[in-house]
Amino acid sequence: MSSNNSKFTLRWGVIGLGAFAAKWINDVFGHYESDSKYGTEVRHELNAVVSTTSLTKAKNFVDLLDKKVTGTPKVYDSYEEFLLDDEIDIVYIASPNAYHYPLALQALNANKHILVEKTFTINHLQALNLKKISFEKGLFVLDGVWTRYIPTIQQLEELLLKEKIIGNIHRVSADLSHESTFSESSRLYNPNLGGGVLYDNLIYSILWTDILLLRQSRSDPVLRTWSLKSKEYPQIDETTNISLIFDDLKAVGVASGSFEVESPDDSVLIEGKLGYLRIDRASRPSRAVVYSNGDKKGKSLELQRFEGIGYYFEANVAAISIRDGRTEPEAHTLDDSIRILKVFDQVKKSNGIVFPSNLEEV
């Protein structure tokens, strides 16, 4: 960590060198300065990457990154040696779900801050332990549900919860589905890698219920859930539906996802006492139309636009939080992640979604 012309510099190391990690890095370094909130206060450097399977893979990964990526990244084939690098402030963990917790634990024990890709951990007890260790060591941890940090979500949260443009909310429904052909080599279908639609897609679907209902409720919701399983791996879900019933709010939240179909247009529906809101996508909303009761035409909301995909917002939040000495983001704490993972633990138990026992260990 350093200061460069009054900007705070955050030095990154990355493990999990797949296509998504490259997309994330290119988006962060290509667009972080366009962030109107923090873009002028921070800068990022990529200082190291590690592939525990091949040094060549690490070198090839770096060679294919955009030229906008700043820093001179060193390459490693040992995670232990990588963590000894004192030019790494924070580790971005982009590996499959099964490895999130052990890699995060190692990084914290090496006194590194961490940003862990979604889904954060396999169960809520692992998340609790990472929170405990990070607090004890004064290290920052961010759960990489990037959608939480894009300005569109903050704008919609303001309109729905503070301005109450549709009144008190009584039903939230969100779906994130992608048609996916079964492949034995795909992490999506591999129980040993923490596969299945619950851990791949539903983190985005349930985010809407979490923001609009779970955080507002004073009591635990009643859970209703079902899953359709993979024929090849019957312990893994291909389609899952979660309903959370909030008696105190007189509301219900529904989150769904599937590998069998694509999400429909307007895959988020939020219904309130005064009307309803249709939103195009659960993960990255770009269009929203509000309908008052009795109004069939609706009114399009002017949603905030931003460059790129939007991964850079969470990277900037990490930089600002570390600069200011926080151990978690100010707006989205680890308690948010733990609350959702408790629901996921219940869903797994109810629907017979089973990972190898070693993946569940704390």
C-alpha positions, 0 to 999 in steps of 0.5 A, a space after each residue: 500500500 502506498 500513496 501516489 500523488 495523493 492517491 491510495 495505491 492498492 497492490 493486488 495478487 490473484 489466484 484462480 487464473 481462469 477466464 473470469 479472473 482475466 475479465 475481472 482484472 481487465 474491467 477493474 484496470 480499464 475503468 476504475 478511474 471512471 468511478 465518480 465516487 472513488 475513481 480520483 482517490 485510488 489506483 490499482 497495481 497488479 503485482 503477482 499472479 499464481 497458478 499452482 498447476 503450471 508456471 507457464 499458465 501464469 505467464 500466459 495469463 499475464 501475457 493476455 491481459 489488456 495493456 491498461 493493466 498497471 504493475 509488473 506482475 510476478 508469476 508464481 507456481 506456489 501459493 505459499 511463495 506467492 503469499 510471502 511476497 511483501 508487494 501484495 496487499 490484497 489477494 483476489 481469490 477467483 478459484 472455484 467455490 470449493 477452494 474459496 475458504 482454504 485459500 482465504 484462510 491461508 491468505 489471512 494467516 499470511 496477513 493479506 487482505 482478501 476479496 473472495 469471488 462469489 459464492 463467498 464460502 461453502 457454509 456460514 460457519 466458514 464465513 463466521 470464522 473468516 470474519 473472526 480472524 479478519 477482525 482479530 488481525 485487522 485485515 479487510 475481507 470483501 465478499 465479491 458479489 459485485 452487483 452490490 456495489 454498482 450505482 444502479 443498485 444503490 439508486 434502486 435501493 434509495 427509490 424503493 426503501 427511502 422514497 418508497 415509490 411503490 409503497 411498502 414492498 410485499 413481494 420480491 421475485 428475481 431469477 438468474 438462469 443460463 442454459 448450460 450443456 452438461 460437461 463432466 469437465 465443467 465446474 458448474 456440475 462438479 460437486 468436488 468444486 462446489 458446483 450447482 446452480 445454487 452456488 453459481 446463480 442464486 447469489 444474484 437472485 437472492 440479493 434482491 430479497 436480502 436488500 429489500 426484505 431480509 435486512 428490513 425484517 426483525 424475525 427469521 423468515 420461513 423457508 420453502 424451497 425445492 430443487 431439480 437435480 442433475 441426472 449425472 450428479 444427483 447431489 447437485 442442483 440444476 434448478 432451484 427455487 427459494 421462497 422466504 416468507 416474512 410474517 412481520 413484513 407481510 411479504 415474500 421473497 422468491 429467488 430462482 435459478 436454472 441451468 436448463 433455461 435462460 432468464 426471461 426479459 424483466 427477470 426481477 419483479 418488485 411489488 408494493 402497495 402502490 404499484 410494481 417495478 420490472 427490472 431487466 436483469 438480476 446481476 446488472 440492471 440497465 432498465 427499470 419500469 415502474 407501474 402505479 396501480 391501474 397503470 398499464 403503460 408504466 414509466 421508465 426510470 433513468 438508471 445511472 449509466 457507467 462504463 464497463 461491466 462494473 467489477 471495478 466498483 468493488 475493487 475501489 471499495 476495497 481500496 478505500 476501506 483498506 485505506 481507512 482501516 476497515 475490516 469490511 465494507 461500510 455498506 455491505 458487511 460480512 453479516 450480509 454474507 453470513 445471513 445469505 449463507 445461512 439460507 443456503 445451508 438450509 436449502 442444501 439440507 432441505 433439497 439434498 444438495 450434498 458436497 463432499 464433507 471436506 468442503 464443509 469443514 471449518 
